[in-house]
Every structure is written in C-alpha cells, then in structure tokens.
Amino acid sequence: MAKRYLIETFGCQMNFHDSERMAGLLEAAGYEPAAAPAEADVIVLNTCTVREKAEDKVFSRIGELRQEAEAAGVQPVVAVAGCLAQQEGATIFRRSPFVDVVVGTQAEKHLPKLVDRARATSSRQIDINPYDDVSFPLGVTLRTDPVKAYVTIIEGCNDFCAFCVVPYTRGHERMRPKADIMAEVAGAVASGRREVQLLGQIVNHYQAPDDRACDFSGLLEAVNGVEGIARIRFASPHPRHVSDRLIDAIGNLPHVCKHIHLPVQSGSTRLLQVMRRRHTREDYLELVAQLRARVPGIQLSTDMIVGFPGETDSDFEETLSLAEAVGFHSMFSFKYSERPNTLAARRLPDDVPEDEKTRRLAVLQDRQKERQAALHRAAIGTTVEVLVDSVSRRRDTELSGRTTGNTVVNFPGAERLLGMIVPVTIERAGAHSLWGRLSASVS
Ligand code: SF4
C-alpha cells in the first residue's frame, strides 16, 4: 500500500506555494494524500517565523499531533519545513523529541529523500544548507486551487529591513529564469487556472537572468500575452522599486489586476529610517498619487507594524494619518515582536510597553474597519466583474470571488460558474466583503 502524507501550512502565500511543491515531490516519490494526521505516514509542518505568534503556533501544533498520534497508536515521520526549520535548525530536535526531519527553505527538494532516510534508519535527518539553485522540476507542483496558480519568480531578499527575518530564513535574493517562469505560467493556464499570482519577497525587483532586457514590467507584459490567462496579480512589491514603467504596465495591460499590495509599515519618516525601509512617508504618498492618477480605480492594501522600537505617540499619529490619507481597501497590521538575528533584535530595545502596542493596534484596526466598511458601502448599486474562485462549504449555492481590486464578493449561483468572470450587482456591504446578485446578463 502506498505511504500517505499530510502537509499543514502556516504563514504566507509563499509558504502555501512551497507546500504545493513539496506535495508534488512527495507524490512523485510515490506518496498519496492522507485525510487526517492519524492516517499519515509522514506529516510535514511548513512553518513561518515572521511573527512570534506564528512560531508559537507551530510548537503547540507539534504537541497536539504528538498526542493524536499516541492516541491512535501510530508513529508518523514528522518533518518541520520552512522558515522555522531554517532559523532554528537542530534546536527543533531539542525542543521537540517528536520531530524526525528538519528541512530548510532552500533544501525543500530533498524532502522525500530525508523522509525515506529517517524511516529507513530510524535516525533524525536535517538539511538547512543554503542551496543557491532556484530551479524546481517543472510540472511537479501539486496545485490544489482550481482557479489560481502561484508562481515564484524571486526567492530570498537582500534588503535587511530592521524588523524582518526573511533575509535570514529565505537567504539572499535569487531570480528565476524567465524561460522557467513562462513555462510554469503556460502550464498552469493550460491546466485551467485563470489567475496567476507572481510571488517574490520584492517581486518588482525582478530582472530576468536569461534576458537582460526583461525587468518586472517586461515579465508582466510577457505573462499578459499568455493565451487564456484572465488575471495576473503579484505580491509583494517594494515602494522604492515601483517605476513609471510598472505603473503603466498595471494601468495598460488588460489582464493585470487594478490592485497593488504596497507595504508601508509606518507613516512616520523618522521611524521608516530606523526600520531601514529606504522610503519616506512623502515618497509613499507621492507614489500613491501617481498610481491613482494613472490607474483609475486602483485599490491599495498594505502592511503596518505598531510598537516598533522607539515609536512615539506622534509617530503613531502619523501612521493613522497616512492610513487616512491613502484610504487603503485592506490592511494587515501587527504588533512588533522581536525576531531572532534581525538588526532590531540586536540593536534596538523593544521599548514600547505591550499594553500600549495592544492599544495602538486596536485603534489602527478599528479605524481601518470603519474605512473599509465605508469604501464597501460606496460600491452598493454598482456592477462589478468577479472571478469566481470558490463555492461555499456550507451552502453550495453561494459562490465567492474577487473583483480586479481584490475585494471579496459573495453571491448565489451555480458551481459551474467557478473560474468564470461574471458581472455581479452589489446589494449589501460589510467591513470584509460585499454581497450581491448575478446581473441579468448571466443565465
Ligand atoms: S524588503 Fe520585505 S522581505 Fe525584504 S527585508 Fe524588507 S520586509 Fe523583509
């Protein structure tokens, strides 16, 4: 009987996509998916360390899995992959006797070999070597989303923002050849995926190693030309690399969505300098003005940190006023937490009291919620184009999808509309999504 695997993913889209690749590798090695941990011969936890909370979650999940395995009388091989594996290495074995394999972010390709070796020799296996190779066997990715395909174009980051662990966990920046990316995009579209999301830590820093004339805007143009593609998104760009050419590409290429997730992190230029973000409040607001002027209707989202070392009341007020001035359609906001090895952890005291961080986060999130609700209310009565990307698990007549601006829209409809772009007239609005009805033109 074939051995069975289960992968649990923590963290971002990049990790979600890495899990798709590891699933493909395990299936190529003869494994089949398991429905539950108690049925799995190998359990992979693909981890995240961007926030302290995410890291805590992984260790508590390992504890739960151990209890479940003991209760079921099974002994799966347990592998920890991703950023926590890269950051903590063999320390994970000391913290959890239940873990058999530790595989770093650049060693994913060796997962099946490490699992087999752990099983065959009953010994722990670790590979956290910094492999430079960014190639991955084409076609191995096991895409679980029927509508969207994630395609990595850059691995790693060289920016070393003071709070960020990514350059330490994902390594230095490595660009994938354009030819590999285009082959993967073409394969995803040929298999029925309508939307492609290009991924990189600084996605708009892309420069094709196999085509010197092709930067990120050039890549968008090439992907836009793929027959059958409906939508293109990308995450995450850095404000300082948003060129005029990129703004024009977003505005002019028909399949590129009119949405940009543009992490700002703080509204205070003083604090942005301490964070080593290499952009100012003024640069950011000017960039937003350019985007709005040249891409009518574009929607913006962002990432914010509150309580970064040294953040004063007036820095925080500037964060609130920047959010107000931009009018973000959505925001991921977090309390600062020290991450190992980072410049902030080494040099800056974590001096904003925890209850003050909590207060600031609540104020920021409350205002964002009000702003989102107001922006969404303004859409009532309009008709928007929605790419249907899921069917509700609770009610199979409720569909869900996104507008080009990345707003979630729910509406009644048949499952056969999955993957289609349909017009929906908005009738109701909440802080996180819209509800509507298919316009009369769709039967
Ligand atoms: S640019 Fe992004 S990924 Fe790179 S160090 Fe800064 S926050 Fe981290």
Residues whose N, C-alpha, C, O or C-beta is under 5 A from the ligand:
A	BS01	SF4	C157 D159 F160 C161 C164 V166 Q201
